[in-house]
């Protein structure tokens, strides 16, 4: 493990990978992080279509169906959505009055996120 100091300078970042206000980030660097988590993206996909298939949510969000199922379970356990079986299909009912879990956003409701990103 090397440390950065005057005798061992940090490696230079190529100019095409540095985002500035005048230059758009490269495609590789633009996919390193997002403001919304996969949990948020799954919630928004379900909001857009409450009868959506897990495989379709996974494709929309860019995650595996297994990861999607885990997220749906997390959201259900947190009270953000309810899963209702209708024959062989599942319908999801979002609970817009449920508050976010993180202390910094606990005063906000899930419906506020939906209002910003998926108004209908």
N, C-alpha and C positions, 0 to 999 in steps of 0.2 A: 504494500500500500504506500503510495507516495503522497507527500504533502505539498501543498503549494506554498512556496516561499521565494525569496529573491534568487536562490540558486536553482530552484525547480519551478519555473513559471507555469501558470495554468495554460492548457492548450488553447490555441486560438479557435474561435468559432468562425466557420466560413461565413462570409458576408451574406450569402443567399439563405442562411438559416436564422438570421437576426431579423426580428420583426420590429419595424419602426413605424411611426404614424404614416410615413410616405410610402412604405413598402409592405406589401402583403406577405404574411408568413408563407413558407413553403408548405406543400401539402403534408409532408411528413411531420413538421412541427405543429401544424394546425390540429392534428388528431391526438395530441398528447394529453389534453385535458379538456373538459367542458364545464360550463357553469352548472348544468343539470346532471344529476346522477342517473344511473340506469333505472333506479327506482322511480324517479320522476318521469323518465321517458316511458316506462311501462304504464304508469298511471295515466299519462296523457294518451297513450294508445288505447287503453281501456275506455277512457272518457270519450274518445272519438267513435268507438264502436263497442258497446257493452257486451256484445255476443261474439267478439273477435276470438279467433282460434289462437292458441298458445304459439303455434308455429308462425302465424302471421305477426304476432307481437314481437317474437324473437327476430324475425326478418326486419321489421321496422326499426327496432332498437339496435340491431347489429350484435346480438348476443345469442347464445344457444337456447334451445327450448328448455333444457334443464335449468339453466340460470334464470330463465323467465319464470318457471314454476317456483323456484326458490323466492324470487322477488314477490310474486303474487302471494305466496304464503306469508312473507314478511309484512306486506301491506295489509293482508287480512288480519294477522295477529295484532298489528298496530291499530286496527280499527279504521283504517283508511278506505277499505272496501269490504264488501260482503260478497261471497260467492254463493250463487243460487243455482242448483241443479235443475235443469228443465229437460227431462228425458235423458238423452245421451249427451246433451250440450250443457255448457255452463254459461250463465249470464253473470256479469259483475255489476254491482251497484256501488258506486263511489259514495263515500260519506263526506260531503263537502264541509261539514261543520267540525270535522276532526282536526285537532291541532297538530302541528308539526312536533316531532320528537326532540329535536335539538334545542337546548335552552335558549339559544340566540334567536330562534324563530318560533318558540313555543306559543307566543302570543298571536301567531298567524294561523289561519285555517287553510286546509287543503284547497277549498274553493277559491282562495285568492290566487293560488298557482294556476288553477284551471282558467280563471278569468283572464289572466295575463297571456297564457300560451295557447289556450284553446277556447276562445269565447264562442258561444253559440247562443 
